Amino acid sequence: MAIADWIRILVLSLVWGGSFFFVEVMLMELPALTSVLGRLVVGALGLWVVLKVLGYSFGQLIEQWRPFAFLGLVNTAVPFSLISLGQTQITGSLASIINASTPIMTALVAHWATTDERLSLHKALGIGLGFVGVLVLFGPAALTADATLLGMTAGFVATFCYALGSVFSKRLKHNPPMLNAAGQITYGVLWMLPLTLWWDAPWTLSMPSLGPILAMLGIGLLSTTFAFYLYFQVLRTAGASNVVLVTFLVPVSASVLGMTVLQEALEWNDIFAYVLIALGLVVIDGRAAQALGILRLKSHN
């Protein structure tokens, strides 16, 4: 990869990792669902501006409302809400490690939901490693049966939602990528709006301080609008196989932010679980095995 691609991947990992930090800051003064709605509204406004600049028709958002509404539910409203609700019980650092298992869940869902992405031996081994990592992560919380287990479970269910959304998104590959991004975020707002008004009654809340407001702007404009744009740039220039590198780096950036700014702490089993999940991703990716195979061939020659 070119140096520019590595820079894009690092920046993308920072803005996505930063989303867990921004959620933590918003939750200091805002309810979970209100923080999600705020993120989506800001993100949608940013994406609409991008669509306008790129010259895309807003009419497509209405014409394709059914797939966009489905993606807005399973790939945006539900997982964002689960992660935010989960972070009322667990740290952003821990939530980011759980979220790192999304590609592992996606490989499993794709096996059952598609005919062209069946599990190979190395993918099955990678999924096994990843789920062992999840068990290591959940083990201590399961033994104590405290609220942490509920928060971790919410984050893990979110990875299943992302997997469904990822598999379904392939049906919209004929669309410009930024149109798909704007579509799911726009309909995510429509899903969240009545639920948040009913559950949180935001008009009864006190005006948040500057920190949560800046966090809402950050997660909406940086971790949503800009992240989508940068993600598709990485996809175009570096290829889909290299996007997985972002998954390895997001928990690192989220944990560094959490530990340095919010004084969060990681337990030994959290770090060990992340290593197992990362190894699972490496095995699923397959390039390490291919590289080893090439090295063996060269050594024999």
N, C-alpha and C positions, 0 to 999 in steps of 0.2 A: 504493500500500500504506500501511497505517497504521504509525505509529511503532513500535507493539508488534511488528508483523511484522518490521520491519527489525531490531529488537533480537533477536528469535528467530533470524533468519537469521545475524546476527553471532555470537551465542552458539553456534549449531550449527556454524558454520565453525570456531570456536575449539576446540570439543570434538572435532570430527572431525580438524581439523589437529593437535590435541594427540595423537591416536592414534599418529602417526608419531614424535612426540617420546617418548611413553611406550614404544614398541617399542625405540627406541634405548637408553633407560635400562635396560630389562629385559635386552636383549642384552649388556649389559656383564658380567652374571654368570650369565645363564640361556641354555640352548640355545634355538634358534628354536621348535621344536615345543612345548617345555615352556611357553614364554611364551605361545604361542597357546592351549594348553589352559587355562592359568591365566586368561587373558582371558575365554575362553568360559564357564568355570565361574562366575567372578564375575558375568559378564554374565547368565548364565542364572538365577542366584539372584536377582539384581535384578529381572529380568523376571518371574519367578514371583511375587515380592512384588507387582509392579504388577498382574499378572493377578488375584491374590487380592483386592487393594484394589478393582479394577474389577468384581469379581464374575463373572469368566469361569470356565467349567468347564475343569479340567485334563484332563478326559476327551477333549476335542477334540484334544489333543496326541497321544493314542494312536489315536483314530479316524481321524485324517488323517495317519497316520505316513508313508505313501508320498510325498505331495508335500512334507511337511516334511523327510523324510530326503533327498530330492533337493535341496531348497533348502539344507539344512544342509551338503551336500557342495559344490555348485557356487557357492553364494553366501556361504559362511562358511568351512568347513574348508579347502578348497583355496586360495581367494584369500588368506585370512589367513596361511596357511602360506607361500605364495609371496612375499607382501610381507615377512614376517619373515625368511625365508631370503634374499630379495633385499637386505634392509637389513643383512645381515652383510657385504655387499660395497659398498653405496652408502649415502649419507646419507638421513635421513628427508626432508630438503628435496627431494632429487632424486626420491625415491620418491613424494612427494606430487604433484610435477609430472606424473610418468608417470600417476599415478592420475587426474589431471584429465581424461585422455582417455577415461574410462569412458563418458560420455554419447555421445561420438563413436562408440565401439565399439558401444554399445547401438543407435544409429540404424542402423548397418550390419547388425547381427544381426536387428533387428526387420524390416528390409526382406526378408530371406531367410526368416524364420521366421513372419511374419504376413501377413495379406492386407489389413489396414487401416492399416498404417504403412509404405507404400511410399515409396521415396525420391523427393522432389521435386528440382527443380533446385537450390534453395538448400541443401537438406540435402546433396546430393552435393558441392556446392562447399565446404560446411562440413567435411565428412569429408575432402575433399582437403587443405584447409588444416591440419586437425588432424594428418593423417598426414605432411605436410611438416614440421610441428613435431616429430613423433616422430623423423623421419629426422635433423633437426638435432640432436636430443637424443642419438641413438644414434651419430651419425657419428664423433666423436672416439674413443669406446670401441671401435667396430668396427675402426677403423684400427689400434689398438694391441692388440686382441684380448686384453685383460686380464680379470681377474675382474669388473671393473665391468660389462662387457657382459652377463655371466651374471646379475648382480643386476638390471640394468635389464630384461633379457628376462623374468625371473621376475615383476617388477612389471607388465610389459605384458601377459603372459599372464593375470595376475589380473584385468585390465580386461575381458578376454574372458569370464572366468568370471562376473564381475558382470553383464555384458550378458546372458548366458544366464539368470542368476537373475532379472534384472529383467523379461525377456520372459515367463519362466515364471510369475512372481509374479502376473501378471494373471489367471491361472486361479483364484486364490484371493481375488479381489476381493470375494467374498461374505462373507469372514471379517472379523471385527474386526481392524484393522491390528496392534494389539499382540499378538494371538494369533498372527498370522503371524510377527512378530518373535520371540516366545518359541519358536515351533515350530522355526524354522530354527537358532536359537542352541542350543536343547536338543539337537537331533539333530547339530549341529556338535560338541558335546561327545562324543556317542556315537561319531562318526567319529574324532575325534582321540584319544580315550582309549587304545584298543589300540595305535595307531600310536606314540603318545608313549611308552607303557610299554615297547614293544619297542625303539624307536630310541634314546631318550634315557635310559632306565632312571633316572627322576627320583630314586628312593630312594638312588642312589649319589652324588647331587650334594651339594655343600656348601650349607648354609643361606645364602640370599642376604641381603645387607645391607638396611637400611631403604629405600634408594632404589628398587631394583627391586620391592620389595614394595608400596611406595606407588604405583609406576608401574602395577603389575598391578591394584591397586584402582582407580586412575584410569581406565585403559583399559577396565576391566570395567564400572564404575559410571557414569562420565561419558561415555566415547566409545562405549559400547555401550548400556547400559540407558537412561540419560538422553537420549542422542543419538537413539535410536529414538523415544522419547516426544516429544521436541521436533520431530523430523522430521515426524511425523504431525500435530502441531499446526500447523506451517508449511503443510503440505499442505492442511489443512482451512481455515485462515483466509486464506492468501495464494494458494493454488492451485498446481497442478503446474508452471505456466509460470514461477513465481517461485522454485521450489526450485533451478533451475539456477544461480541467483545464488550459492548455497552453493559450487558447484563452482569458481567463480572465486576465492572467498575462501580455501578450504581450503589451497592451496599457499602463500598469503601468510602465513597464521597458522602453518603448519608451518615455513616457512622462517624466520620471525621467531624462533620458539622455538628452532629448531636453531642459528641464528647467534648468538643472544644467550646461550643457556645452554650449548650444546655446542660453540660456536666452529666450527660448520660453515661452509663457503664455497660460493657458487654461481659457476660459470663464466659467461662471457658467453653461450655457446651455450645454457646452461640457461635463462637469462632470455629469450632470443630465442625458444626453443622454447615456453616458457610463453605468450608473447605470441601466437604462431601458433596454439597449441591454444585459447587463450581466444578469438581471432578466429573460429576454426572453430566454437566453441560459440555465439558471437553469431550467426553466419550460420545455423547449424542452428536456433537458437531462432526466428529469423524476425521478431522484433518490431522490430529495427532497420530492416530492409528495409521493413516496413509503415509505420514512422514516417516514413522518407524518402519513401515513396510519398504519404503524406498531406501532407507538407510541399510536395511538388511540385504536388499538386493545389491546395493553398491558394495557392501562388505563381502558378499559372495563372489562378486565379479573381481 
